[in-house]
Amino acid sequence: MLICTHNRCSLENSKKVLLIDHFMQKFTENIIYISNDRLSYHQNRDDHDGDDYWVTILKANGNFENVNSILYFENKKVRYIWDNDVRELIKLHGLDKDIKCT
């Protein structure tokens, strides 16, 4: 159905994605775009004009980044978020990634 209704494009411009897992099952997911007017805000304290709003997200390498908008989709209760640095959708990990329980 997706092939009949949509055209192939780059991931950052897409509205839907077609996923094929190891068992050749196909899934279509909507890509959700949340701009800064719908995010829970933190205002940059260095800029007092009120126009610079951002939200902090966790990157795949463990660093945090401040962004104005978020592009993501969910599949099988796993969220994939757009990373502008590597130009691809990456699996969003929790803060406990690579932390050993001792």
Backbone as CSV, one residue per row, in Angstrom:
resi,resn,N_x,N_y,N_z,CA_x,CA_y,CA_z,C_x,C_y,C_z
1,MET,0.817,-1.192,0.000,0.000,0.000,0.000,0.865,1.262,0.000
2,LEU,1.926,1.265,0.790,2.793,2.436,0.880,3.461,2.732,-0.459
3,ILE,3.827,1.708,-1.176,4.481,1.891,-2.468,3.526,2.535,-3.472
4,CYS,2.243,2.272,-3.352,1.251,2.847,-4.266,0.894,4.284,-3.918
5,THR,1.027,4.673,-2.676,0.550,5.993,-2.246,1.652,7.010,-2.003
6,HIS,2.908,6.570,-1.922,4.000,7.485,-1.592,5.176,7.280,-2.539
7,ASN,6.017,8.283,-2.627,7.238,8.216,-3.429,8.442,8.073,-2.520
8,ARG,9.483,7.462,-3.054,10.723,7.317,-2.300,11.418,8.668,-2.187
9,CYS,11.916,8.988,-0.977,12.615,10.258,-0.752,13.633,10.052,0.368
10,SER,14.356,11.102,0.696,15.335,11.001,1.779,14.612,10.875,3.120
11,LEU,15.292,10.317,4.101,14.670,10.094,5.405,14.248,11.384,6.093
12,GLU,15.046,12.431,5.964,14.716,13.665,6.665,13.498,14.367,6.082
13,ASN,13.093,14.023,4.846,11.920,14.627,4.218,10.710,13.708,4.201
14,SER,10.834,12.512,4.736,9.765,11.524,4.616,8.665,11.734,5.650
15,LYS,7.496,11.225,5.314,6.341,11.257,6.209,6.036,9.873,6.772
16,LYS,6.462,8.833,6.051,6.288,7.445,6.474,7.558,6.672,6.142
17,VAL,7.768,5.586,6.872,8.892,4.699,6.580,8.375,3.279,6.420
18,LEU,9.034,2.529,5.564,8.749,1.117,5.368,9.885,0.339,6.008
19,LEU,9.548,-0.512,6.973,10.542,-1.297,7.702,10.345,-2.770,7.384
20,ILE,11.445,-3.488,7.192,11.403,-4.927,6.962,12.330,-5.566,7.984
21,ASP,11.794,-6.464,8.817,12.605,-7.071,9.874,13.287,-8.345,9.376
22,HIS,13.938,-9.060,10.292,14.705,-10.264,9.940,13.818,-11.380,9.396
23,PHE,12.545,-11.378,9.769,11.610,-12.410,9.326,10.838,-11.982,8.077
24,MET,11.302,-10.890,7.437,10.694,-10.336,6.227,9.274,-9.813,6.460
25,GLN,8.949,-9.481,7.695,7.681,-8.822,7.989,7.828,-7.346,7.655
26,LYS,6.796,-6.765,7.083,6.840,-5.359,6.687,5.975,-4.526,7.622
27,PHE,6.506,-3.376,8.002,5.807,-2.439,8.870,5.892,-1.057,8.244
28,THR,4.813,-0.305,8.306,4.852,1.104,7.912,4.579,1.941,9.152
29,GLU,5.394,2.937,9.346,5.263,3.813,10.515,5.229,5.264,10.061
30,ASN,4.426,6.062,10.743,4.381,7.498,10.491,5.549,8.173,11.183
31,ILE,6.186,9.092,10.494,7.237,9.895,11.108,6.577,11.120,11.721
32,ILE,6.878,11.374,12.965,6.267,12.462,13.721,7.269,13.598,13.840
33,TYR,6.814,14.791,13.496,7.643,15.990,13.587,7.052,16.873,14.667
34,ILE,7.848,17.151,15.687,7.416,18.040,16.764,8.316,19.264,16.731
35,SER,7.716,20.406,16.456,8.494,21.644,16.411,8.560,22.271,17.793
36,ASN,9.344,23.326,17.911,9.594,23.922,19.216,8.349,24.534,19.848
37,ASP,7.287,24.791,19.091,6.082,25.334,19.710,5.265,24.271,20.434
38,ARG,5.573,22.978,20.224,4.865,21.904,20.910,5.731,21.188,21.945
39,LEU,6.967,21.621,22.106,7.872,20.975,23.045,7.776,21.600,24.421
40,SER,8.170,20.851,25.416,8.305,21.396,26.760,9.590,22.208,26.777
41,TYR,9.498,23.477,27.102,10.587,24.411,26.862,11.586,24.525,27.998
42,HIS,12.801,24.817,27.580,13.851,25.360,28.430,14.293,26.613,27.709
43,GLN,14.326,27.710,28.376,14.767,28.932,27.708,16.256,29.114,27.944
44,ASN,16.965,29.447,26.884,18.396,29.692,26.970,18.627,30.935,27.827
45,ARG,19.337,30.791,28.914,19.521,31.897,29.846,20.443,32.986,29.292
46,ASP,21.272,32.657,28.317,22.157,33.661,27.724,21.404,34.610,26.793
47,ASP,20.261,34.185,26.316,19.491,34.983,25.359,18.156,35.334,26.003
48,HIS,17.949,36.570,26.342,16.770,36.971,27.093,15.646,37.507,26.229
49,ASP,15.740,37.391,24.901,14.675,37.932,24.066,13.475,36.995,23.949
50,GLY,13.598,35.751,24.437,12.470,34.834,24.466,12.256,34.051,23.183
51,ASP,13.101,34.199,22.182,12.908,33.503,20.918,13.697,32.205,20.820
52,ASP,14.620,31.962,21.701,15.501,30.806,21.597,15.044,29.722,22.570
53,TYR,14.201,28.803,22.105,13.727,27.693,22.917,14.336,26.406,22.390
54,TRP,14.564,25.440,23.289,15.173,24.194,22.881,14.790,23.101,23.863
55,VAL,15.010,21.882,23.450,14.851,20.717,24.304,16.135,19.905,24.180
56,THR,16.524,19.232,25.240,17.757,18.451,25.261,17.435,16.997,24.952
57,ILE,18.170,16.411,23.994,18.009,15.001,23.658,19.337,14.284,23.840
58,LEU,19.265,12.980,24.084,20.448,12.145,24.245,20.858,11.599,22.887
59,LYS,22.116,11.809,22.502,22.640,11.324,21.231,23.116,9.880,21.383
60,ALA,23.377,9.219,20.256,23.820,7.828,20.266,25.185,7.665,20.915
61,ASN,26.033,8.686,20.838,27.371,8.593,21.417,27.397,8.932,22.905
62,GLY,26.239,9.196,23.502,26.164,9.488,24.929,26.169,10.959,25.272
63,ASN,26.357,11.815,24.294,26.341,13.261,24.529,24.919,13.796,24.451
64,PHE,24.720,14.975,25.014,23.433,15.641,24.945,23.503,16.763,23.919
65,GLU,22.369,17.031,23.268,22.307,18.100,22.274,21.015,18.882,22.468
66,ASN,21.095,20.196,22.311,19.918,21.054,22.363,19.376,21.216,20.952
67,VAL,18.083,20.924,20.766,17.462,21.016,19.445,16.174,21.825,19.527
68,ASN,15.761,22.373,18.384,14.513,23.129,18.302,13.334,22.267,17.892
69,SER,13.599,21.126,17.261,12.522,20.241,16.827,13.009,18.798,16.864
70,ILE,12.055,17.882,16.897,12.366,16.458,16.971,11.612,15.741,15.861
71,LEU,12.295,14.840,15.174,11.725,14.011,14.125,11.921,12.564,14.560
72,TYR,10.830,11.793,14.706,10.969,10.432,15.216,9.827,9.543,14.742
73,PHE,9.994,8.227,14.935,8.905,7.275,14.776,9.106,6.167,15.796
74,GLU,8.044,5.400,16.045,8.105,4.278,16.976,7.732,3.001,16.247
75,ASN,8.465,1.926,16.553,8.170,0.614,16.015,8.444,-0.406,17.098
76,LYS,7.449,-1.221,17.404,7.552,-2.256,18.438,8.025,-1.667,19.765
77,LYS,7.453,-0.548,20.158,7.730,0.155,21.412,9.159,0.686,21.512
78,VAL,9.839,0.806,20.387,11.184,1.380,20.341,11.101,2.671,19.538
79,ARG,11.676,3.742,20.071,11.629,5.041,19.402,12.941,5.283,18.666
80,TYR,12.817,5.723,17.424,13.959,6.075,16.590,13.877,7.568,16.315
81,ILE,14.978,8.270,16.526,14.988,9.723,16.440,16.001,10.165,15.386
82,TRP,15.699,11.255,14.675,16.566,11.756,13.612,17.790,12.429,14.209
83,ASP,18.963,12.025,13.741,20.221,12.622,14.168,20.778,13.435,13.002
84,ASN,20.841,14.750,13.164,21.314,15.623,12.086,22.795,15.440,11.784
85,ASP,23.576,15.001,12.762,25.015,14.840,12.540,25.325,13.696,11.580
86,VAL,24.684,12.553,11.777,24.936,11.394,10.918,23.883,11.246,9.824
87,ARG,22.863,12.099,9.835,21.808,12.147,8.826,21.065,10.824,8.706
88,GLU,20.687,10.241,9.851,19.909,9.007,9.845,19.085,8.902,11.119
89,LEU,18.131,7.979,11.102,17.312,7.713,12.276,18.043,6.695,13.141
90,ILE,18.225,7.009,14.407,18.947,6.114,15.309,18.036,5.713,16.460
91,LYS,18.314,4.564,17.027,17.542,4.066,18.156,17.810,4.938,19.374
92,LEU,16.744,5.388,20.010,16.866,6.229,21.186,17.078,5.336,22.403
93,HIS,18.202,5.518,23.076,18.536,4.725,24.252,18.220,5.510,25.510
94,GLY,18.087,4.791,26.597,17.861,5.439,27.878,19.160,5.921,28.493
95,LEU,19.032,6.616,29.589,20.217,7.122,30.284,21.049,6.002,30.903
96,ASP,20.470,4.822,31.044,21.167,3.709,31.678,21.968,2.853,30.695
97,LYS,22.116,3.269,29.455,22.865,2.496,28.463,24.337,2.422,28.863
98,ASP,24.916,1.236,28.746,26.325,0.962,29.048,26.686,1.214,30.508
99,ILE,25.716,1.156,31.396,25.986,1.279,32.831,25.790,-0.096,33.450
100,LYS,26.828,-0.581,34.107,26.784,-1.909,34.699,26.132,-1.862,36.074
101,CYS,25.286,-2.822,36.331,24.659,-2.941,37.650,25.568,-3.800,38.521
102,THR,26.098,-3.223,39.577,26.985,-3.989,40.458,26.487,-3.970,41.871
